[in-house]
């Protein structure tokens, strides 16, 4: 039997934009995720023989063009994570939303030398009007999650929990498998049947190895496709890399870097063993 398909994706949120979610504003752009995390992630993916999709903020595209092209040359895909990473993308006016989508796609396509087809919204903040705007801007797919669990995580870590209320709280669909919607291909973040527990790397830090293994095995046994999400800061060490200490509350940041990378290596090895792993762009023909 063929293996079910999976995609491992990375949200390349720089430290300053992570801190924006914690209530710290006006910080200078921080490039540690590019200079330190991306090479480590590339090594992790190479060891697991996994090709991933990296969602990158458009404002950083020109400065990091060399690194983005290296990822593309290694078989990875570059997608858009908006242009400026607004806290609530879905609440933007029509013009502002169109600018976020168009500017990031143009900047990233130019920087990486490959057409950008996918978009992941900051904080997964997507509504149906967002999807229509994505299709109009030339995007082909959107990897959107079941929102409420991710909102709870954001509220717990934020210095301004009330800001979460400005984000979209409820999903526009409960479908777990890839499907067409508003002219796009949707790749929902992996959630278990029934309780719909999200299976993504931020929550891996709070899950036992046995529980994580069982959830992945369940997806593989059922033939369910998998969308597994991590952040570039999962390859940064708070102490080892001198990361801004205000990011300490972020899940996993207080763990030693070596432990974080070993945890990621193990997760990738399990996924590669049980799934056919491809970037999202190569799954656009996947049946519903």
PyMOL commands that set and color helices and strands:
alter all, ss='L'
color gray80, all
select helices_A, chain A and resi 15-21+32-48+58-60+65-73+89-91+94-112+122-124+128-136+147-157+161-166+201-204+209-222+232-235+245-247+257-274+280-283
alter helices_A, ss='H'
color red, helices_A
select strands_A, chain A and resi 4-12+53-56+77-80+118-119+141-142+179-181+184-186+226-231+275-277
alter strands_A, ss='S'
color yellow, strands_A
deselect
rebuild
show_as cartoon
